[in-house]
Structures are given as structure tokens and as C-alpha cells.
Amino acid sequence: MKRYVIQHRTHDWDPWQVCPRLQYDTLQEAKAAFKALPFKDGYRIAESFIQVRYKAVKV
């Protein structure tokens, strides 16, 4: 899994969607790709991470 992604959304009320072809290992690569986008409105750089959750167990 790549560490940095560029996300896109059409409207302010839409959820952010990951662009599958825009995933990078380093922040520098993601910044360079973001800078190369013709339109930056509706795009952002995000860091992917694994969220650890715990669920209670009934005993």
C-alpha cells in the first residue's frame, strides 16, 4: 500500500475519493504530482494510515 494519495471530490458535500492512479510512496512525489495537475480545485494530498479499533467482547 502506498503512503500518500491524491483525493478528489466534485462538490463540497461529497466525500473524498482516492484516485487509484495517484498513489505515491513519498510526500515529495505526491507534491510534484499535485503541482502538475492542471486544476487543483477539488483535489488534496492525504496520508493513508491504518486505524486500529477495538470492539468489546461479551463474556
CHARMM-style PDB file with segment names, atoms N, HN, CA, C and O in Angstrom:
ATOM      1  N   MET     1       0.839  -1.176   0.000  1.00  0.00      PROA
ATOM      2  CA  MET     1       0.000   0.000   0.000  1.00  0.00      PROA
ATOM      3  C   MET     1       0.888   1.245   0.000  1.00  0.00      PROA
ATOM      4  O   MET     1       1.885   1.317   0.719  1.00  0.00      PROA
ATOM      5  N   LYS     2       0.510   2.201  -0.807  1.00  0.00      PROA
ATOM      6  HN  LYS     2      -0.300   2.143  -1.391  1.00  0.00      PROA
ATOM      7  CA  LYS     2       1.252   3.456  -0.888  1.00  0.00      PROA
ATOM      8  C   LYS     2       0.892   4.337   0.300  1.00  0.00      PROA
ATOM      9  O   LYS     2      -0.202   4.227   0.854  1.00  0.00      PROA
ATOM     10  N   ARG     3       1.811   5.206   0.686  1.00  0.00      PROA
ATOM     11  HN  ARG     3       2.699   5.295   0.236  1.00  0.00      PROA
ATOM     12  CA  ARG     3       1.614   6.013   1.887  1.00  0.00      PROA
ATOM     13  C   ARG     3       0.854   7.310   1.634  1.00  0.00      PROA
ATOM     14  O   ARG     3       0.079   7.739   2.490  1.00  0.00      PROA
ATOM     15  N   TYR     4       1.056   7.945   0.479  1.00  0.00      PROA
ATOM     16  HN  TYR     4       1.685   7.597  -0.216  1.00  0.00      PROA
ATOM     17  CA  TYR     4       0.401   9.222   0.167  1.00  0.00      PROA
ATOM     18  C   TYR     4      -0.466   9.069  -1.068  1.00  0.00      PROA
ATOM     19  O   TYR     4      -0.078   8.403  -2.028  1.00  0.00      PROA
ATOM     20  N   VAL     5      -1.644   9.688  -1.045  1.00  0.00      PROA
ATOM     21  HN  VAL     5      -1.959  10.229  -0.265  1.00  0.00      PROA
ATOM     22  CA  VAL     5      -2.578   9.612  -2.158  1.00  0.00      PROA
ATOM     23  C   VAL     5      -3.096  11.016  -2.468  1.00  0.00      PROA
ATOM     24  O   VAL     5      -3.044  11.915  -1.628  1.00  0.00      PROA
ATOM     25  N   ILE     6      -3.591  11.180  -3.679  1.00  0.00      PROA
ATOM     26  HN  ILE     6      -3.634  10.450  -4.361  1.00  0.00      PROA
ATOM     27  CA  ILE     6      -4.286  12.404  -4.040  1.00  0.00      PROA
ATOM     28  C   ILE     6      -5.763  12.050  -4.124  1.00  0.00      PROA
ATOM     29  O   ILE     6      -6.154  11.111  -4.817  1.00  0.00      PROA
ATOM     30  N   GLN     7      -6.576  12.820  -3.404  1.00  0.00      PROA
ATOM     31  HN  GLN     7      -6.258  13.583  -2.841  1.00  0.00      PROA
ATOM     32  CA  GLN     7      -8.008  12.578  -3.351  1.00  0.00      PROA
ATOM     33  C   GLN     7      -8.747  13.652  -4.142  1.00  0.00      PROA
ATOM     34  O   GLN     7      -8.239  14.755  -4.343  1.00  0.00      PROA
ATOM     35  N   HSD     8      -9.958  13.309  -4.589  1.00  0.00      PROA
ATOM     36  HN  HSD     8     -10.371  12.413  -4.426  1.00  0.00      PROA
ATOM     37  CA  HSD     8     -10.757  14.212  -5.401  1.00  0.00      PROA
ATOM     38  C   HSD     8     -12.209  14.183  -4.929  1.00  0.00      PROA
ATOM     39  O   HSD     8     -12.712  13.154  -4.478  1.00  0.00      PROA
ATOM     40  N   ARG     9     -12.869  15.332  -5.043  1.00  0.00      PROA
ATOM     41  HN  ARG     9     -12.460  16.168  -5.409  1.00  0.00      PROA
ATOM     42  CA  ARG     9     -14.309  15.392  -4.859  1.00  0.00      PROA
ATOM     43  C   ARG     9     -14.869  16.495  -5.741  1.00  0.00      PROA
ATOM     44  O   ARG     9     -14.203  17.498  -5.997  1.00  0.00      PROA
ATOM     45  N   THR    10     -16.108  16.301  -6.206  1.00  0.00      PROA
ATOM     46  HN  THR    10     -16.649  15.486  -5.998  1.00  0.00      PROA
ATOM     47  CA  THR    10     -16.724  17.243  -7.125  1.00  0.00      PROA
ATOM     48  C   THR    10     -17.341  18.424  -6.391  1.00  0.00      PROA
ATOM     49  O   THR    10     -17.134  19.576  -6.772  1.00  0.00      PROA
ATOM     50  N   HSD    11     -18.100  18.137  -5.337  1.00  0.00      PROA
ATOM     51  HN  HSD    11     -18.268  17.201  -5.028  1.00  0.00      PROA
ATOM     52  CA  HSD    11     -18.781  19.180  -4.569  1.00  0.00      PROA
ATOM     53  C   HSD    11     -18.282  19.159  -3.127  1.00  0.00      PROA
ATOM     54  O   HSD    11     -17.722  18.162  -2.671  1.00  0.00      PROA
ATOM     55  N   ASP    12     -18.488  20.269  -2.413  1.00  0.00      PROA
ATOM     56  HN  ASP    12     -18.943  21.079  -2.783  1.00  0.00      PROA
ATOM     57  CA  ASP    12     -18.053  20.344  -1.015  1.00  0.00      PROA
ATOM     58  C   ASP    12     -18.738  19.311  -0.131  1.00  0.00      PROA
ATOM     59  O   ASP    12     -18.161  18.887   0.870  1.00  0.00      PROA
ATOM     60  N   TRP    13     -19.933  18.902  -0.468  1.00  0.00      PROA
ATOM     61  HN  TRP    13     -20.402  19.246  -1.281  1.00  0.00      PROA
ATOM     62  CA  TRP    13     -20.682  17.954   0.360  1.00  0.00      PROA
ATOM     63  C   TRP    13     -20.402  16.495  -0.010  1.00  0.00      PROA
ATOM     64  O   TRP    13     -20.871  15.588   0.678  1.00  0.00      PROA
ATOM     65  N   ASP    14     -19.653  16.257  -1.073  1.00  0.00      PROA
ATOM     66  HN  ASP    14     -19.272  16.994  -1.632  1.00  0.00      PROA
ATOM     67  CA  ASP    14     -19.295  14.896  -1.470  1.00  0.00      PROA
ATOM     68  C   ASP    14     -18.145  14.385  -0.606  1.00  0.00      PROA
ATOM     69  O   ASP    14     -17.309  15.169  -0.158  1.00  0.00      PROA
ATOM     70  N   PRO    15     -18.101  13.075  -0.370  1.00  0.00      PROA
ATOM     71  CA  PRO    15     -16.945  12.517   0.354  1.00  0.00      PROA
ATOM     72  C   PRO    15     -15.713  12.497  -0.553  1.00  0.00      PROA
ATOM     73  O   PRO    15     -15.831  12.473  -1.778  1.00  0.00      PROA
ATOM     74  N   TRP    16     -14.540  12.507   0.062  1.00  0.00      PROA
ATOM     75  HN  TRP    16     -14.444  12.526   1.057  1.00  0.00      PROA
ATOM     76  CA  TRP    16     -13.285  12.450  -0.693  1.00  0.00      PROA
ATOM     77  C   TRP    16     -13.116  11.056  -1.272  1.00  0.00      PROA
ATOM     78  O   TRP    16     -13.339  10.064  -0.578  1.00  0.00      PROA
ATOM     79  N   GLN    17     -12.723  10.971  -2.538  1.00  0.00      PROA
ATOM     80  HN  GLN    17     -12.541  11.777  -3.102  1.00  0.00      PROA
ATOM     81  CA  GLN    17     -12.473   9.711  -3.227  1.00  0.00      PROA
ATOM     82  C   GLN    17     -10.989   9.621  -3.559  1.00  0.00      PROA
ATOM     83  O   GLN    17     -10.382  10.602  -3.989  1.00  0.00      PROA
ATOM     84  N   VAL    18     -10.406   8.439  -3.357  1.00  0.00      PROA
ATOM     85  HN  VAL    18     -10.899   7.642  -3.008  1.00  0.00      PROA
ATOM     86  CA  VAL    18      -8.994   8.226  -3.689  1.00  0.00      PROA
ATOM     87  C   VAL    18      -8.873   7.976  -5.181  1.00  0.00      PROA
ATOM     88  O   VAL    18      -9.609   7.163  -5.740  1.00  0.00      PROA
ATOM     89  N   CYS    19      -7.959   8.662  -5.818  1.00  0.00      PROA
ATOM     90  HN  CYS    19      -7.361   9.323  -5.363  1.00  0.00      PROA
ATOM     91  CA  CYS    19      -7.659   8.432  -7.234  1.00  0.00      PROA
ATOM     92  C   CYS    19      -6.668   7.269  -7.300  1.00  0.00      PROA
ATOM     93  O   CYS    19      -5.519   7.427  -6.888  1.00  0.00      PROA
ATOM     94  N   PRO    20      -7.084   6.106  -7.806  1.00  0.00      PROA
ATOM     95  CA  PRO    20      -6.211   4.920  -7.769  1.00  0.00      PROA
ATOM     96  C   PRO    20      -4.871   5.101  -8.474  1.00  0.00      PROA
ATOM     97  O   PRO    20      -3.873   4.512  -8.056  1.00  0.00      PROA
ATOM     98  N   ARG    21      -4.830   5.890  -9.516  1.00  0.00      PROA
ATOM     99  HN  ARG    21      -5.640   6.368  -9.856  1.00  0.00      PROA
ATOM    100  CA  ARG    21      -3.569   6.064 -10.258  1.00  0.00      PROA
ATOM    101  C   ARG    21      -2.670   7.106  -9.622  1.00  0.00      PROA
ATOM    102  O   ARG    21      -1.533   7.278 -10.060  1.00  0.00      PROA
ATOM    103  N   LEU    22      -3.145   7.805  -8.604  1.00  0.00      PROA
ATOM    104  HN  LEU    22      -4.069   7.665  -8.248  1.00  0.00      PROA
ATOM    105  CA  LEU    22      -2.368   8.866  -7.961  1.00  0.00      PROA
ATOM    106  C   LEU    22      -1.996   8.472  -6.532  1.00  0.00      PROA
ATOM    107  O   LEU    22      -2.457   9.087  -5.571  1.00  0.00      PROA
ATOM    108  N   GLN    23      -1.163   7.449  -6.403  1.00  0.00      PROA
ATOM    109  HN  GLN    23      -0.788   6.950  -7.184  1.00  0.00      PROA
ATOM    110  CA  GLN    23      -0.690   6.971  -5.108  1.00  0.00      PROA
ATOM    111  C   GLN    23       0.832   6.947  -5.133  1.00  0.00      PROA
ATOM    112  O   GLN    23       1.442   6.511  -6.109  1.00  0.00      PROA
ATOM    113  N   TYR    24       1.442   7.424  -4.039  1.00  0.00      PROA
ATOM    114  HN  TYR    24       0.947   7.778  -3.245  1.00  0.00      PROA
ATOM    115  CA  TYR    24       2.896   7.617  -4.023  1.00  0.00      PROA
ATOM    116  C   TYR    24       3.500   7.152  -2.701  1.00  0.00      PROA
ATOM    117  O   TYR    24       2.823   7.105  -1.674  1.00  0.00      PROA
ATOM    118  N   ASP    25       4.775   6.814  -2.747  1.00  0.00      PROA
ATOM    119  HN  ASP    25       5.325   6.852  -3.581  1.00  0.00      PROA
ATOM    120  CA  ASP    25       5.492   6.355  -1.559  1.00  0.00      PROA
ATOM    121  C   ASP    25       6.002   7.510  -0.706  1.00  0.00      PROA
ATOM    122  O   ASP    25       6.086   7.376   0.515  1.00  0.00      PROA
ATOM    123  N   THR    26       6.343   8.634  -1.315  1.00  0.00      PROA
ATOM    124  HN  THR    26       6.275   8.743  -2.307  1.00  0.00      PROA
ATOM    125  CA  THR    26       6.913   9.747  -0.563  1.00  0.00      PROA
ATOM    126  C   THR    26       6.057  11.000  -0.740  1.00  0.00      PROA
ATOM    127  O   THR    26       5.323  11.140  -1.718  1.00  0.00      PROA
ATOM    128  N   LEU    27       6.169  11.889   0.216  1.00  0.00      PROA
ATOM    129  HN  LEU    27       6.765  11.775   1.011  1.00  0.00      PROA
ATOM    130  CA  LEU    27       5.443  13.155   0.157  1.00  0.00      PROA
ATOM    131  C   LEU    27       5.951  14.020  -0.987  1.00  0.00      PROA
ATOM    132  O   LEU    27       5.167  14.740  -1.606  1.00  0.00      PROA
ATOM    133  N   GLN    28       7.232  13.965  -1.278  1.00  0.00      PROA
ATOM    134  HN  GLN    28       7.869  13.380  -0.776  1.00  0.00      PROA
ATOM    135  CA  GLN    28       7.796  14.753  -2.367  1.00  0.00      PROA
ATOM    136  C   GLN    28       7.197  14.343  -3.715  1.00  0.00      PROA
ATOM    137  O   GLN    28       6.900  15.198  -4.549  1.00  0.00      PROA
ATOM    138  N   GLU    29       7.020  13.036  -3.928  1.00  0.00      PROA
ATOM    139  HN  GLU    29       7.260  12.341  -3.250  1.00  0.00      PROA
ATOM    140  CA  GLU    29       6.404  12.560  -5.167  1.00  0.00      PROA
ATOM    141  C   GLU    29       4.960  13.038  -5.265  1.00  0.00      PROA
ATOM    142  O   GLU    29       4.512  13.447  -6.337  1.00  0.00      PROA
ATOM    143  N   ALA    30       4.231  12.989  -4.155  1.00  0.00      PROA
ATOM    144  HN  ALA    30       4.595  12.657  -3.284  1.00  0.00      PROA
ATOM    145  CA  ALA    30       2.830  13.420  -4.140  1.00  0.00      PROA
ATOM    146  C   ALA    30       2.725  14.921  -4.401  1.00  0.00      PROA
ATOM    147  O   ALA    30       1.834  15.358  -5.129  1.00  0.00      PROA
ATOM    148  N   LYS    31       3.620  15.713  -3.820  1.00  0.00      PROA
ATOM    149  HN  LYS    31       4.345  15.358  -3.228  1.00  0.00      PROA
ATOM    150  CA  LYS    31       3.609  17.161  -4.046  1.00  0.00      PROA
ATOM    151  C   LYS    31       3.920  17.483  -5.507  1.00  0.00      PROA
ATOM    152  O   LYS    31       3.305  18.378  -6.086  1.00  0.00      PROA
ATOM    153  N   ALA    32       4.857  16.771  -6.098  1.00  0.00      PROA
ATOM    154  HN  ALA    32       5.356  16.044  -5.628  1.00  0.00      PROA
ATOM    155  CA  ALA    32       5.199  17.005  -7.503  1.00  0.00      PROA
ATOM    156  C   ALA    32       4.025  16.663  -8.411  1.00  0.00      PROA
ATOM    157  O   ALA    32       3.750  17.391  -9.366  1.00  0.00      PROA
ATOM    158  N   ALA    33       3.330  15.566  -8.126  1.00  0.00      PROA
ATOM    159  HN  ALA    33       3.554  14.975  -7.351  1.00  0.00      PROA
ATOM    160  CA  ALA    33       2.172  15.179  -8.934  1.00  0.00      PROA
ATOM    161  C   ALA    33       1.030  16.170  -8.743  1.00  0.00      PROA
ATOM    162  O   ALA    33       0.328  16.494  -9.702  1.00  0.00      PROA
ATOM    163  N   PHE    34       0.834  16.658  -7.516  1.00  0.00      PROA
ATOM    164  HN  PHE    34       1.405  16.395  -6.738  1.00  0.00      PROA
ATOM    165  CA  PHE    34      -0.209  17.642  -7.246  1.00  0.00      PROA
ATOM    166  C   PHE    34       0.084  18.944  -7.991  1.00  0.00      PROA
ATOM    167  O   PHE    34      -0.822  19.577  -8.534  1.00  0.00      PROA
ATOM    168  N   LYS    35       1.346  19.332  -8.010  1.00  0.00      PROA
ATOM    169  HN  LYS    35       2.082  18.818  -7.568  1.00  0.00      PROA
ATOM    170  CA  LYS    35       1.740  20.564  -8.699  1.00  0.00      PROA
ATOM    171  C   LYS    35       1.514  20.443 -10.201  1.00  0.00      PROA
ATOM    172  O   LYS    35       1.240  21.445 -10.862  1.00  0.00      PROA
ATOM    173  N   ALA    36       1.623  19.237 -10.753  1.00  0.00      PROA
ATOM    174  HN  ALA    36       1.846  18.423 -10.217  1.00  0.00      PROA
ATOM    175  CA  ALA    36       1.447  19.010 -12.182  1.00  0.00      PROA
ATOM    176  C   ALA    36      -0.014  18.942 -12.615  1.00  0.00      PROA
ATOM    177  O   ALA    36      -0.299  18.954 -13.812  1.00  0.00      PROA
ATOM    178  N   LEU    37      -0.953  18.870 -11.657  1.00  0.00      PROA
ATOM    179  HN  LEU    37      -0.722  18.860 -10.684  1.00  0.00      PROA
ATOM    180  CA  LEU    37      -2.375  18.822 -12.015  1.00  0.00      PROA
ATOM    181  C   LEU    37      -2.791  20.136 -12.676  1.00  0.00      PROA
ATOM    182  O   LEU    37      -2.408  21.208 -12.207  1.00  0.00      PROA
ATOM    183  N   PRO    38      -3.572  20.068 -13.760  1.00  0.00      PROA
ATOM    184  CA  PRO    38      -3.994  21.305 -14.414  1.00  0.00      PROA
ATOM    185  C   PRO    38      -4.979  22.112 -13.560  1.00  0.00      PROA
ATOM    186  O   PRO    38      -4.940  23.342 -13.565  1.00  0.00      PROA
ATOM    187  N   PHE    39      -5.860  21.423 -12.830  1.00  0.00      PROA
ATOM    188  HN  PHE    39      -5.892  20.423 -12.827  1.00  0.00      PROA
ATOM    189  CA  PHE    39      -6.817  22.075 -11.938  1.00  0.00      PROA
ATOM    190  C   PHE    39      -6.626  21.507 -10.542  1.00  0.00      PROA
ATOM    191  O   PHE    39      -6.691  20.292 -10.356  1.00  0.00      PROA
ATOM    192  N   LYS    40      -6.395  22.352  -9.574  1.00  0.00      PROA
ATOM    193  HN  LYS    40      -6.341  23.339  -9.725  1.00  0.00      PROA
ATOM    194  CA  LYS    40      -6.152  21.883  -8.213  1.00  0.00      PROA
ATOM    195  C   LYS    40      -7.401  21.979  -7.337  1.00  0.00      PROA
ATOM    196  O   LYS    40      -7.426  21.438  -6.231  1.00  0.00      PROA
ATOM    197  N   ASP    41      -8.433  22.662  -7.823  1.00  0.00      PROA
ATOM    198  HN  ASP    41      -8.413  23.102  -8.721  1.00  0.00      PROA
ATOM    199  CA  ASP    41      -9.665  22.801  -7.060  1.00  0.00      PROA
ATOM    200  C   ASP    41     -10.365  21.446  -6.986  1.00  0.00      PROA
ATOM    201  O   ASP    41     -10.627  20.823  -8.015  1.00  0.00      PROA
ATOM    202  N   GLY    42     -10.665  20.993  -5.780  1.00  0.00      PROA
ATOM    203  HN  GLY    42     -10.452  21.499  -4.944  1.00  0.00      PROA
ATOM    204  CA  GLY    42     -11.311  19.701  -5.597  1.00  0.00      PROA
ATOM    205  C   GLY    42     -10.343  18.555  -5.390  1.00  0.00      PROA
ATOM    206  O   GLY    42     -10.764  17.401  -5.304  1.00  0.00      PROA
ATOM    207  N   TYR    43      -9.061  18.847  -5.308  1.00  0.00      PROA
ATOM    208  HN  TYR    43      -8.719  19.785  -5.378  1.00  0.00      PROA
ATOM    209  CA  TYR    43      -8.040  17.819  -5.067  1.00  0.00      PROA
ATOM    210  C   TYR    43      -7.277  18.142  -3.790  1.00  0.00      PROA
ATOM    211  O   TYR    43      -7.158  19.306  -3.405  1.00  0.00      PROA
ATOM    212  N   ARG    44      -6.763  17.110  -3.139  1.00  0.00      PROA
ATOM    213  HN  ARG    44      -6.860  16.165  -3.451  1.00  0.00      PROA
ATOM    214  CA  ARG    44      -5.906  17.307  -1.974  1.00  0.00      PROA
ATOM    215  C   ARG    44      -4.973  16.111  -1.818  1.00  0.00      PROA
ATOM    216  O   ARG    44      -5.231  15.027  -2.339  1.00  0.00      PROA
ATOM    217  N   ILE    45      -3.885  16.335  -1.090  1.00  0.00      PROA
ATOM    218  HN  ILE    45      -3.675  17.216  -0.667  1.00  0.00      PROA
ATOM    219  CA  ILE    45      -2.952  15.259  -0.753  1.00  0.00      PROA
ATOM    220  C   ILE    45      -3.349  14.739   0.624  1.00  0.00      PROA
ATOM    221  O   ILE    45      -3.596  15.518   1.544  1.00  0.00      PROA
ATOM    222  N   ALA    46      -3.408  13.423   0.755  1.00  0.00      PROA
ATOM    223  HN  ALA    46      -3.208  12.790   0.008  1.00  0.00      PROA
ATOM    224  CA  ALA    46      -3.764  12.818   2.031  1.00  0.00      PROA
ATOM    225  C   ALA    46      -2.774  11.701   2.348  1.00  0.00      PROA
ATOM    226  O   ALA    46      -2.225  11.056   1.455  1.00  0.00      PROA
ATOM    227  N   GLU    47      -2.569  11.495   3.627  1.00  0.00      PROA
ATOM    228  HN  GLU    47      -3.016  12.019   4.353  1.00  0.00      PROA
ATOM    229  CA  GLU    47      -1.692  10.415   4.083  1.00  0.00      PROA
ATOM    230  C   GLU    47      -2.558   9.240   4.487  1.00  0.00      PROA
ATOM    231  O   GLU    47      -3.475   9.393   5.293  1.00  0.00      PROA
ATOM    232  N   SER    48      -2.279   8.076   3.939  1.00  0.00      PROA
ATOM    233  HN  SER    48      -1.534   7.952   3.284  1.00  0.00      PROA
ATOM    234  CA  SER    48      -3.050   6.891   4.303  1.00  0.00      PROA
ATOM    235  C   SER    48      -2.465   6.280   5.569  1.00  0.00      PROA
ATOM    236  O   SER    48      -1.254   6.319   5.789  1.00  0.00      PROA
ATOM    237  N   PHE    49      -3.326   5.722   6.385  1.00  0.00      PROA
ATOM    238  HN  PHE    49      -4.309   5.690   6.205  1.00  0.00      PROA
ATOM    239  CA  PHE    49      -2.878   5.078   7.615  1.00  0.00      PROA
ATOM    240  C   PHE    49      -3.871   3.996   7.996  1.00  0.00      PROA
ATOM    241  O   PHE    49      -5.019   3.993   7.551  1.00  0.00      PROA
ATOM    242  N   ILE    50      -3.411   3.094   8.817  1.00  0.00      PROA
ATOM    243  HN  ILE    50      -2.479   3.096   9.178  1.00  0.00      PROA
ATOM    244  CA  ILE    50      -4.264   2.014   9.298  1.00  0.00      PROA
ATOM    245  C   ILE    50      -4.819   2.426  10.646  1.00  0.00      PROA
ATOM    246  O   ILE    50      -4.077   2.788  11.559  1.00  0.00      PROA
ATOM    247  N   GLN    51      -6.129   2.367  10.754  1.00  0.00      PROA
ATOM    248  HN  GLN    51      -6.732   2.073  10.012  1.00  0.00      PROA
ATOM    249  CA  GLN    51      -6.772   2.744  12.009  1.00  0.00      PROA
ATOM    250  C   GLN    51      -7.044   1.483  12.812  1.00  0.00      PROA
ATOM    251  O   GLN    51      -7.641   0.531  12.310  1.00  0.00      PROA
ATOM    252  N   VAL    52      -6.606   1.485  14.051  1.00  0.00      PROA
ATOM    253  HN  VAL    52      -6.120   2.259  14.458  1.00  0.00      PROA
ATOM    254  CA  VAL    52      -6.805   0.339  14.927  1.00  0.00      PROA
ATOM    255  C   VAL    52      -8.039   0.603  15.767  1.00  0.00      PROA
ATOM    256  O   VAL    52      -8.140   1.629  16.440  1.00  0.00      PROA
ATOM    257  N   ARG    53      -8.974  -0.329  15.722  1.00  0.00      PROA
ATOM    258  HN  ARG    53      -8.892  -1.163  15.175  1.00  0.00      PROA
ATOM    259  CA  ARG    53     -10.189  -0.205  16.521  1.00  0.00      PROA
ATOM    260  C   ARG    53     -10.333  -1.448  17.382  1.00  0.00      PROA
ATOM    261  O   ARG    53      -9.861  -2.532  17.040  1.00  0.00      PROA
ATOM    262  N   TYR    54     -10.988  -1.257  18.484  1.00  0.00      PROA
ATOM    263  HN  TYR    54     -11.373  -0.376  18.762  1.00  0.00      PROA
ATOM    264  CA  TYR    54     -11.239  -2.374  19.384  1.00  0.00      PROA
ATOM    265  C   TYR    54     -12.733  -2.491  19.594  1.00  0.00      PROA
ATOM    266  O   TYR    54     -13.438  -1.489  19.705  1.00  0.00      PROA
ATOM    267  N   LYS    55     -13.205  -3.715  19.648  1.00  0.00      PROA
ATOM    268  HN  LYS    55     -12.631  -4.529  19.558  1.00  0.00      PROA
ATOM    269  CA  LYS    55     -14.616  -3.982  19.875  1.00  0.00      PROA
ATOM    270  C   LYS    55     -14.737  -4.813  21.150  1.00  0.00      PROA
ATOM    271  O   LYS    55     -13.989  -5.768  21.363  1.00  0.00      PROA
ATOM    272  N   ALA    56     -15.687  -4.430  21.981  1.00  0.00      PROA
ATOM    273  HN  ALA    56     -16.294  -3.655  21.807  1.00  0.00      PROA
ATOM    274  CA  ALA    56     -15.872  -5.152  23.245  1.00  0.00      PROA
ATOM    275  C   ALA    56     -16.343  -6.579  22.973  1.00  0.00      PROA
ATOM    276  O   ALA    56     -17.115  -6.832  22.048  1.00  0.00      PROA
ATOM    277  N   VAL    57     -15.861  -7.502  23.800  1.00  0.00      PROA
ATOM    278  HN  VAL    57     -15.235  -7.297  24.551  1.00  0.00      PROA
ATOM    279  CA  VAL    57     -16.231  -8.903  23.694  1.00  0.00      PROA
ATOM    280  C   VAL    57     -17.157  -9.231  24.843  1.00  0.00      PROA
ATOM    281  O   VAL    57     -16.854  -8.936  25.999  1.00  0.00      PROA
ATOM    282  N   LYS    58     -18.291  -9.845  24.526  1.00  0.00      PROA
ATOM    283  HN  LYS    58     -18.537 -10.085  23.587  1.00  0.00      PROA
ATOM    284  CA  LYS    58     -19.224 -10.246  25.578  1.00  0.00      PROA
ATOM    285  C   LYS    58     -18.711 -11.532  26.213  1.00  0.00      PROA
ATOM    286  O   LYS    58     -18.379 -12.495  25.523  1.00  0.00      PROA
ATOM    287  N   VAL    59     -18.654 -11.528  27.534  1.00  0.00      PROA
ATOM    288  HN  VAL    59     -18.923 -10.745  28.095  1.00  0.00      PROA
ATOM    289  CA  VAL    59     -18.120 -12.684  28.256  1.00  0.00      PROA
ATOM    290  C   VAL    59     -19.235 -13.473  28.894  1.00  0.00      PROA
ATOM    291  OT1 VAL    59     -18.981 -14.485  29.547  1.00  0.00      PROA
TER     292      VAL     59
END
